[in-house]
Amino acid sequence: MAIPMISEADRLRREVLAYVIKAIKDGTYEDIDRIPIKIRPKGQPFSRCCIYKDRAALRYRCMSALGFRVEDETDELKTLKSYAEDIETNPPASDPFLTIFPDACSACMESQIMVTNMCRGCLARPCTNICPRHAIQVRNGRAMIAHDLCVNCGKCAEVCRYHAIIQVPLACADACPVGAIGKTDDGRVTVDHEKCIRCGKCIKACPFAAIMQSNQVAHVVRAIAKGKKVIALVAPAINGFFPTEPGKLYAALRQMGFAHVYEVARGGDDTAQAEAAEWAERKAHGAPFMTTSCCPAWIECVERHLPEMKPYVSDTPTPMAFAEMRAKKDHPDAITVFIGPCMAKRTEAHKHGGPNYVITAEELGAWLIAENIQLADLEPSEPEIAGTQYGAEFAVSGGVANAVAHYLPEGTPKPTVFKINGLNKKNVALLRVFAKTKKAPADIIEVMVCPGGCVGGPCAISPAEDAAKIIQKRRPADFQA
């Protein structure tokens, strides 16, 4: 089946995943070292300075697809086949899961405001009047920016009537909500893993795909191939990425070798019920507000950057945690695999000891291609554990707060809600103010690090708006958004 493509970088990443899954499925790995040549054969266009650099980059992408970090390489002559053989005895790379291929980085310039040659040195000079730092002067008939004073606010670019002033971004750093992206001495990208909240926004933003993640799909494929009982924990967002009924996707998972399928939407119901009871109790004891707890990147942000917010974060486990507890209770000997668009779930699983593996929507889509599974041809299959629409809409901004309000104990006043629909530097500062002043504009603060909710995650395979519509169209008549 076809995966919706967002960019050439996305397409290449998914192509690598599909090739790797095909190569490791039978356990022989004979053609795995040929993958870079298959993707970049002689005589075909290449994207870097030469075809050989393209192939080198593809080798490192294969490494990350196999679950290894580029930084951990100690032998440049080690074959991909040797790495593939290592997955039989070695677990995938542990947190942090981000990995960087420095030679793929274009060493982009720092984010800055620039005046182009379209500047006419006009009489109105709105750029000089609006600049809060007086960083702009007009000399020799053209605006000039003193970059030591400029704070990149972009106000001058907004008011220029000739559009002569532009804001040049540093894509990865501008996407990071916590300032974890920096540069090495030679201008290449680097990540401060102590600051990083594992949101994956930098992966999605980098136009050169220099920032990658160490995947876990190879270990799951091999576990199934070796006959182990593996349970799929399917996040609600996943059903928004495939234009078919959920039952057909569940049938595909069983065809791929998963022994059981659990909807994490049921875990969403469990989280909403527990969080509703928790809010009622906190409210009775005079708590000023409470934030949601289901987004692992938000929890990492609190741990690393907003410790003053800790008392106000819900203590309720996430939907993934509840779903995994149900699966382990029913099948103690099984391997559990969470499937969703979120990279930070790997950090949550690593910290809490489960699920055993986390694979992404991209990896699932590539696996369907590798197996040549056509969802439209399958008979629908029911999950062992299913959730309600309230649990399913945890994947969409506003859905968590809606579910919590729905499950409130009888007699509890309906809480007011303030949504953080995509975490950025500005609302990180806003949340810090809420914590320090112990005042917030609502009872419950729903924090979704990704715009649109989980459907906007870094490993999504379709636009968040389209996925949200697919999920919400199954809403019962009495559901209030």
Buried (B, 14 or more C-beta within 10 A) or exposed (E): BEBBEBEEBBEBBBBBBBBBBBBBBEEEBEBBBEBBEEBBEEEEEEBBEEBEBBBBBBBBBBBBBBBBBBEEEEEEEEEBBEBBBEBEEEEBBEBBBBBBBBEBBBEBEEEBBEBEEEBEEBEEBBBBEBBEEEBBBBEEEBBEBEEEEBEBBEBBBEBBEEEBBBBEBBBBBBBBBBEBBBBEEEEBBBBEEEBBBBBBBBBBBBEBBBBBBBBBBBBBBBBBEEEBBBBBBBBBBBBBBBEBBBBBBBBBBBEBBBBBBBBBBBBBBBBBBBBBBBBBEBBEEEBBBBBBBBBBBBBBBBBBBBEBBEEBBBEBBBBBBBBBBBBBEEBEEBBBBBBBBBBBBBBBBBEBEBBBBBBBBBBBBBBBBBBEBEBEEBEEBEBBBBBBBBBBBBBBBBBBBBBBBBBBEEEBEEBEBBBBBBBBEEBBEBBBEBBEEEEBEBBBBBBBBBBBBBBBBBBBBBBBEBBBEBBBEEBEEEBEE
